[in-house]
Amino acid sequence: MTDAGARAFKRARIKKEQKKAIDELLTAAVASYSGGRFAEAQFICNQVLTFQPQNFDALSLLGISQIDSGDKDVAEATLRQALAIEPRSAEAHCNYGVALFELKRFDEARGGL
């Protein structure tokens, strides 16, 4: 195998390992959220976002968790960021609407972005 081929193989293996680690972290974050441990879920989501700042699943779960822990303004911004990544996601629109509703921004919640 050439030197370039070996480097490419190594990068692919590292990327695969990183994806597996991210998936495991997201599974742990969902379990924490489901158990009502919102701060723990937020911590784990932030760990994922350290490596993948545009991870839709981490942003979405982080935003929902922020709503449930009472940090509604931050949740709105987080969920707006998730929606920017996946603008066709019904889940993202729904969660963003919940954040706007919680902030009593009813006209925005009805009208979308």
TILO-675255 format. One record per residue (C-alpha): z, x, y. Coordinates in Angstrom, 1 decimal, padded with zeros to 4 digits, always signed. Layout:
{node {Z X Y}} ...
END
This chain:
{node {+000.0 +000.0 +000.0}} {node {-000.8 +001.3 +003.4}} {node {+001.8 +002.0 +006.0}} {node {+000.6 -001.0 +008.1}} {node {+000.6 -003.2 +005.0}} {node {+004.2 -002.2 +004.2}} {node {+005.3 -003.0 +007.7}} {node {+003.6 -006.4 +007.6}} {node {+005.2 -007.1 +004.2}} {node {+008.7 -006.1 +005.6}} {node {+008.2 -008.3 +008.7}} {node {+007.2 -011.3 +006.5}} {node {+010.3 -010.8 +004.3}} {node {+012.6 -010.6 +007.3}} {node {+011.1 -013.7 +008.8}} {node {+011.6 -015.5 +005.5}} {node {+015.2 -014.4 +005.3}} {node {+015.8 -015.5 +008.9}} {node {+014.4 -018.9 +008.2}} {node {+016.6 -019.3 +005.2}} {node {+019.7 -018.3 +007.3}} {node {+018.7 -020.7 +010.1}} {node {+018.3 -023.5 +007.6}} {node {+021.8 -022.7 +006.2}} {node {+023.3 -022.7 +009.6}} {node {+021.7 -026.0 +010.5}} {node {+023.0 -027.5 +007.3}} {node {+026.5 -026.3 +008.2}} {node {+026.1 -027.7 +011.7}} {node {+025.1 -031.1 +010.3}} {node {+028.2 -031.1 +008.0}} {node {+030.4 -030.2 +010.9}} {node {+029.0 -032.9 +013.1}} {node {+029.3 -035.5 +010.3}} {node {+032.9 -034.4 +009.8}} {node {+033.6 -035.0 +013.5}} {node {+034.0 -031.3 +014.3}} {node {+031.8 -031.4 +017.3}} {node {+032.9 -028.1 +018.8}} {node {+032.2 -026.4 +015.5}} {node {+028.7 -028.0 +015.3}} {node {+028.0 -026.9 +018.9}} {node {+029.0 -023.3 +018.1}} {node {+026.7 -023.2 +015.1}} {node {+023.8 -024.7 +017.0}} {node {+024.3 -022.2 +019.7}} {node {+024.2 -019.4 +017.1}} {node {+020.8 -020.8 +015.9}} {node {+019.6 -021.0 +019.5}} {node {+020.5 -017.3 +020.0}} {node {+017.8 -016.4 +017.5}} {node {+015.4 -019.3 +018.0}} {node {+015.8 -020.7 +021.6}} {node {+013.1 -023.3 +021.0}} {node {+014.6 -024.7 +017.7}} {node {+014.2 -028.5 +018.1}} {node {+016.7 -029.4 +015.4}} {node {+019.4 -027.2 +016.9}} {node {+018.8 -028.5 +020.4}} {node {+018.8 -032.1 +019.2}} {node {+022.0 -031.8 +017.2}} {node {+023.7 -029.8 +020.0}} {node {+022.8 -032.6 +022.5}} {node {+024.1 -035.4 +020.3}} {node {+027.3 -033.4 +019.7}} {node {+027.7 -032.9 +023.4}} {node {+027.4 -036.6 +024.1}} {node {+030.0 -037.3 +021.4}} {node {+032.4 -034.7 +022.8}} {node {+032.0 -036.2 +026.3}} {node {+029.9 -033.5 +027.9}} {node {+027.2 -036.0 +029.0}} {node {+025.6 -034.1 +031.8}} {node {+025.0 -031.0 +029.7}} {node {+023.9 -033.2 +026.8}} {node {+021.2 -034.8 +029.0}} {node {+019.8 -031.3 +029.9}} {node {+019.9 -030.2 +026.3}} {node {+018.2 -033.3 +025.0}} {node {+015.6 -033.0 +027.8}} {node {+014.9 -029.5 +026.5}} {node {+014.5 -030.8 +022.9}} {node {+012.1 -033.5 +024.2}} {node {+010.0 -030.8 +026.0}} {node {+009.6 -029.0 +022.6}} {node {+008.8 -032.2 +020.6}} {node {+007.4 -034.7 +023.2}} {node {+006.1 -037.0 +020.4}} {node {+009.4 -037.2 +018.6}} {node {+010.8 -040.7 +018.5}} {node {+014.2 -039.1 +017.7}} {node {+014.1 -037.0 +020.8}} {node {+013.2 -040.0 +023.0}} {node {+016.0 -042.1 +021.5}} {node {+018.6 -039.4 +021.9}} {node {+017.5 -038.7 +025.4}} {node {+017.8 -042.4 +026.2}} {node {+021.3 -042.5 +024.8}} {node {+022.3 -039.6 +027.1}} {node {+020.8 -041.4 +030.1}} {node {+022.6 -044.6 +029.0}} {node {+025.9 -042.8 +028.7}} {node {+025.4 -041.4 +032.2}} {node {+024.7 -045.0 +033.4}} {node {+021.2 -044.0 +034.5}} {node {+019.8 -047.3 +033.1}} {node {+016.5 -047.4 +035.0}} {node {+015.6 -043.9 +033.7}} {node {+016.8 -044.8 +030.2}} {node {+014.4 -047.8 +030.2}} {node {+011.5 -045.9 +031.7}} {node {+011.6 -042.6 +029.9}} {node {+011.0 -039.3 +031.7}} 
END
